[in-house]
């Protein structure tokens, strides 16, 4: 089987045949939040299935496009929809686009996701800057042989979520009068929502929100030497906190309702980078 570095180089070469842009900022746009990529200027859109070794997303609300263009004066590469471990993708497949972004020269990665609130002071509609994470997905994208050309064997995740970028996010939010939470994101494999007992355990462990994405990409990005900022949209309160059952439709609807706030915030952050 072709080595990971060779697969990355093939995907990179294909993309570079389509555009001369050298994106400095990468965006991974989660559930219901992909419309921002449609606002990019001078953009090209590449379906995932056309890019060598990219997987396909099976989540209905994810467009499955790689978009390269300009936003707020920055050269940007954006994923309209991500790959999830729960879809049956390997961790290599989930993180492969991040590897390709880095190979194209991208140094900063801004990730958005949808989450369930665990901290009972949060409410639906909050945006949380992720300050740290707890990986309960049962897998890590760095398991297996390490290629030193891609990163060190044992990367330090002390500042997995770049403090400087987090400060810029707070500044951009203050400029727009947006209140932000900041807390710990706990990743589960999904696709089932967490049980009330798991949510209580998450709170005891120090988690503020739960979700089914982001952590693999963050680990891979840090391994590759990228600076990461992650914004989590609290689209529901996690199981057992509020009465009633959870549905994916509820999550998607809440994410769509946050589109305006999040779009303005991401644009503001890009201006400051």
QUIFEN-V818206 format. One record per residue. N is the residue number from 1. RES is the residue in three letters. SS is DSSP state (alpha for helix, beta for strand, coil for the rest). PSI is psi in degrees with one decimal (NA if undefined). NEAR is the number of other C-alpha atoms within 8 Angstrom. Layout:
BEGIN
n;res;ss;psi;near
N;RES;SS;PSI;NEAR
N;RES;SS;PSI;NEAR
END
This chain:
BEGIN
n;res;ss;psi;near
1;UNK;coil;142.2;2
2;UNK;coil;137.5;5
3;UNK;coil;154.7;6
4;UNK;alpha;-44.9;6
5;UNK;alpha;-39.6;9
6;UNK;alpha;-39.0;8
7;UNK;alpha;-41.1;11
8;UNK;alpha;-45.3;12
9;UNK;alpha;-36.3;10
10;UNK;alpha;-45.9;9
11;UNK;alpha;-42.4;13
12;UNK;alpha;-47.1;11
13;UNK;alpha;-39.8;8
14;UNK;alpha;-46.1;10
15;UNK;alpha;-40.0;9
16;UNK;alpha;-20.5;9
17;UNK;alpha;-19.7;7
18;UNK;alpha;-17.9;6
19;UNK;coil;148.3;7
20;UNK;coil;-5.3;6
21;UNK;coil;144.0;8
22;UNK;coil;89.8;8
23;UNK;coil;132.9;15
24;UNK;coil;-21.8;12
25;UNK;beta;133.3;13
26;UNK;beta;143.7;14
27;UNK;beta;132.8;12
28;UNK;beta;112.9;13
29;UNK;beta;118.3;14
30;UNK;coil;-162.8;14
31;UNK;coil;121.9;12
32;UNK;coil;5.9;12
33;UNK;coil;10.9;12
34;UNK;alpha;-10.0;14
35;UNK;alpha;-21.7;8
36;UNK;alpha;-34.8;8
37;UNK;alpha;-27.4;10
38;UNK;alpha;-13.4;6
39;UNK;alpha;-0.7;7
40;UNK;coil;145.3;11
41;UNK;beta;149.8;7
42;UNK;beta;41.7;6
43;UNK;beta;147.3;9
44;UNK;beta;145.5;8
45;UNK;beta;126.7;8
46;UNK;beta;116.2;9
47;UNK;beta;140.1;9
48;UNK;alpha;-39.1;11
49;UNK;alpha;-12.4;8
50;UNK;alpha;-15.1;7
51;UNK;coil;127.3;11
52;UNK;coil;128.3;9
53;UNK;coil;4.2;6
54;UNK;coil;146.9;12
55;UNK;coil;-177.4;9
56;UNK;coil;141.5;8
57;UNK;coil;141.5;11
58;UNK;coil;5.2;6
59;UNK;coil;126.2;5
60;UNK;coil;-36.7;5
61;UNK;coil;3.6;8
62;UNK;coil;124.5;14
63;UNK;coil;-30.9;8
64;UNK;coil;43.2;12
65;UNK;beta;141.3;11
66;UNK;beta;122.5;12
67;UNK;beta;128.2;13
68;UNK;beta;126.6;14
69;UNK;beta;-148.0;14
70;UNK;beta;142.2;12
71;UNK;beta;124.8;12
72;UNK;coil;39.1;7
73;UNK;coil;1.2;6
74;UNK;beta;143.0;10
75;UNK;beta;121.3;13
76;UNK;beta;143.2;13
77;UNK;beta;124.1;14
78;UNK;beta;137.8;12
79;UNK;beta;117.3;14
80;UNK;beta;86.3;16
81;UNK;coil;144.0;15
82;UNK;coil;175.9;12
83;UNK;coil;138.4;11
84;UNK;coil;146.0;11
85;UNK;alpha;-36.5;12
86;UNK;alpha;-15.4;9
87;UNK;alpha;-7.7;9
88;UNK;coil;3.1;6
89;UNK;coil;148.7;12
90;UNK;coil;163.1;7
91;UNK;alpha;-33.2;11
92;UNK;alpha;-42.7;8
93;UNK;alpha;-40.2;11
94;UNK;alpha;-39.6;14
95;UNK;alpha;-4.7;12
96;UNK;alpha;-43.8;10
97;UNK;alpha;-35.1;9
98;UNK;alpha;-41.2;10
99;UNK;alpha;-40.4;12
100;UNK;alpha;-41.7;12
101;UNK;alpha;-46.6;12
102;UNK;alpha;-40.5;12
103;UNK;alpha;-29.7;10
104;UNK;coil;-5.0;9
105;UNK;coil;3.1;9
106;UNK;coil;129.3;14
107;UNK;coil;-21.8;11
108;UNK;beta;142.0;11
109;UNK;beta;125.5;14
110;UNK;beta;120.2;12
111;UNK;beta;137.5;13
112;UNK;beta;150.4;13
113;UNK;beta;172.3;14
114;UNK;beta;144.5;13
115;UNK;beta;168.1;13
116;UNK;beta;134.5;12
117;UNK;beta;131.1;16
118;UNK;coil;-39.5;15
119;UNK;coil;120.0;9
120;UNK;coil;-3.9;7
121;UNK;coil;-9.1;4
122;UNK;coil;164.5;9
123;UNK;coil;159.5;10
124;UNK;coil;131.7;10
125;UNK;coil;-10.4;11
126;UNK;coil;152.3;12
127;UNK;beta;127.2;12
128;UNK;beta;124.2;12
129;UNK;beta;126.7;14
130;UNK;beta;121.9;14
131;UNK;beta;-21.7;10
132;UNK;beta;170.5;10
133;UNK;beta;163.0;11
134;UNK;beta;122.8;9
135;UNK;beta;103.6;9
136;UNK;beta;23.2;9
137;UNK;coil;-13.3;9
138;UNK;coil;13.5;7
139;UNK;coil;158.8;7
140;UNK;coil;133.1;9
141;UNK;coil;-10.7;10
142;UNK;coil;0.6;7
143;UNK;coil;135.4;6
144;UNK;coil;-176.1;4
145;UNK;coil;141.7;4
146;UNK;coil;135.6;8
147;UNK;coil;110.5;9
148;UNK;coil;-16.6;7
149;UNK;coil;-21.0;5
150;UNK;coil;-23.2;8
151;UNK;coil;169.8;11
152;UNK;coil;159.1;9
153;UNK;coil;-42.7;7
154;UNK;coil;80.5;4
155;UNK;coil;143.7;8
156;UNK;coil;128.5;6
157;UNK;coil;21.4;7
158;UNK;coil;-43.3;4
159;UNK;coil;49.6;8
160;UNK;coil;-32.1;12
161;UNK;coil;104.7;14
162;UNK;coil;120.1;10
163;UNK;alpha;-37.4;7
164;UNK;alpha;-41.9;6
165;UNK;alpha;-33.8;12
166;UNK;alpha;-39.1;12
167;UNK;alpha;-40.2;8
168;UNK;alpha;-38.2;11
169;UNK;alpha;-43.2;12
170;UNK;alpha;-39.2;9
171;UNK;alpha;-45.1;8
172;UNK;alpha;-39.9;12
173;UNK;alpha;-42.5;13
174;UNK;alpha;-39.3;9
175;UNK;alpha;-27.7;7
176;UNK;coil;3.1;8
177;UNK;coil;29.0;6
178;UNK;coil;129.9;8
179;UNK;coil;136.2;8
180;UNK;coil;148.5;10
181;UNK;beta;163.1;9
182;UNK;beta;129.0;8
183;UNK;beta;-168.8;12
184;UNK;beta;129.6;13
185;UNK;beta;132.3;14
186;UNK;beta;122.3;14
187;UNK;beta;127.8;15
188;UNK;beta;159.3;13
189;UNK;coil;-30.4;11
190;UNK;coil;-169.6;8
191;UNK;coil;-2.8;7
192;UNK;coil;144.8;4
193;UNK;coil;156.4;7
194;UNK;coil;151.5;10
195;UNK;coil;161.1;8
196;UNK;alpha;-37.6;10
197;UNK;alpha;-39.0;6
198;UNK;alpha;-35.8;8
199;UNK;alpha;-41.7;13
200;UNK;alpha;-40.5;8
201;UNK;alpha;-42.5;8
202;UNK;alpha;-42.2;13
203;UNK;alpha;-41.7;11
204;UNK;alpha;-36.3;7
205;UNK;alpha;-12.9;6
206;UNK;coil;13.4;7
207;UNK;coil;146.9;16
208;UNK;coil;-22.5;13
209;UNK;beta;153.8;15
210;UNK;beta;150.2;15
211;UNK;beta;-176.2;12
212;UNK;coil;25.6;14
213;UNK;coil;-166.3;11
214;UNK;coil;-49.2;9
215;UNK;alpha;-44.8;9
216;UNK;alpha;-43.8;12
217;UNK;alpha;-38.3;10
218;UNK;alpha;-42.7;11
219;UNK;alpha;-47.0;13
220;UNK;alpha;-40.2;13
221;UNK;alpha;-43.1;15
222;UNK;alpha;-40.0;13
223;UNK;alpha;-35.0;11
224;UNK;coil;-1.8;10
225;UNK;coil;20.3;8
226;UNK;coil;153.9;12
227;UNK;beta;134.4;13
228;UNK;beta;137.3;15
229;UNK;beta;134.4;14
230;UNK;beta;131.7;11
231;UNK;beta;124.9;12
232;UNK;beta;123.6;12
233;UNK;beta;116.8;14
234;UNK;beta;103.0;16
235;UNK;beta;-6.5;16
236;UNK;beta;162.3;13
237;UNK;beta;139.6;12
238;UNK;coil;166.0;14
239;UNK;beta;135.8;12
240;UNK;coil;-12.7;8
241;UNK;coil;-43.1;9
242;UNK;beta;152.8;7
243;UNK;coil;154.4;5
244;UNK;coil;169.3;4
245;UNK;coil;156.4;5
246;UNK;coil;143.8;7
247;UNK;coil;152.0;6
248;UNK;alpha;-31.4;6
249;UNK;alpha;-38.9;6
250;UNK;alpha;-42.5;10
251;UNK;alpha;-48.2;11
252;UNK;alpha;-39.8;12
253;UNK;alpha;-43.0;9
254;UNK;alpha;-39.1;12
255;UNK;alpha;-41.6;14
256;UNK;alpha;-36.1;9
257;UNK;alpha;-23.3;8
258;UNK;coil;-1.7;10
259;UNK;alpha;-46.4;10
260;UNK;alpha;-46.2;7
261;UNK;alpha;-46.9;8
262;UNK;alpha;-39.5;10
263;UNK;alpha;-47.4;9
264;UNK;alpha;-38.4;9
265;UNK;alpha;-45.2;12
266;UNK;alpha;-42.6;8
267;UNK;alpha;-41.8;10
268;UNK;alpha;-38.3;11
269;UNK;alpha;-43.6;11
270;UNK;alpha;-36.9;10
271;UNK;alpha;-33.9;8
272;UNK;alpha;-17.3;7
273;UNK;coil;NA;6
END
